[in-house]
Amino acid sequence: MALGFACAGMANAREAAAPPATAVDQLPRGQEVSSTVIELAGWVVAAKDSQDYPFAIIDKAAAQILVFGGDGRLRGAAPGLFGSAVGDHTAPGIAGLALREIPGRDRTTPAGRFVGGYGPSIDAGRVLWVDYESAVSIHPTATGVPAEKRAERLASPTPDDNRVTHGCINVAPEFYEAVIRPTFERGGVFYILPDKDSLAETFPEFEQARSTRTSRR
């Protein structure tokens, strides 16, 4: 798998990120995973930050989503689609708006640590909520607006065209059914890396641990 785990910077990152033989890899050929993602995965496991629940690390800049089981083992890695607006905020009251009513500047996928799980929605049945209050969910790519070419964007070799949604996270239907649904059936933790905010603002405990480790070298 093109995940570059050899450069793990946290003590247990290699163990946390080592993929079992059944891990699903849908990342474009040759596309690497950032050292930040690898370190964060190692820290989540070492610090038990997900409390043994499955977790996902979502890198908006690279348009990647990595899914781990409660044991810290990689279940799958795939490209994703994200909010069309670059930013990490959630606009007040956005959960009460219809999609067409969301201003372009507020079509963001917020950054941070979220505890989520399956629950009802108004118009899409049962969905996997990453953060219910900001109305952000993970769901399979739909063909509702052909002009958006969401399937084509997912299949492209670069992340440059993966910002198209109203804020939710889209993955390929086969990845959703094979990895997302069974992994998060009973809930999990979602770590979304920031576009603009610093890691210290977004994941202060992780950044403190990383800084401490660096200062000891």
Number of C-alpha atoms within 10 A of each C-alpha: 15 14 20 15 22 12 13 22 20 22 13 19 24 19 19 26 26 16 21 11 8 9 18 19 19 18 25 16 10 11 16 15 19 16 17 16 24 25 23 23 30 23 23 21 23 17 13 13 15 20 13 15 19 23 32 26 22 26 23 26 15 18 21 26 26 29 27 28 20 20 13 26 21 26 26 24 26 21 29 29 30 29 25 20 19 19 19 21 18 19 15 10 11 17 15 12 11 8 13 8 9 18 13 12 13 21 26 27 31 26 25 18 18 18 16 20 20 19 12 12 14 6 7 8 8 11 17 22 25 25 19 18 13 21 19 23 20 23 20 18 19 14 11 9 8 9 7 12 15 24 18 11 19 24 16 13 15 15 20 11 17 25 24 20 19 23 25 24 24 25 24 20 15 11 18 18 14 14 21 23 17 12 22 22 12 12 20 25 24 25 25 23 26 23 19 11 14 12 18 12 12 18 18 12 15 18 17 13 13 17 12 11 13 11 7 6 5
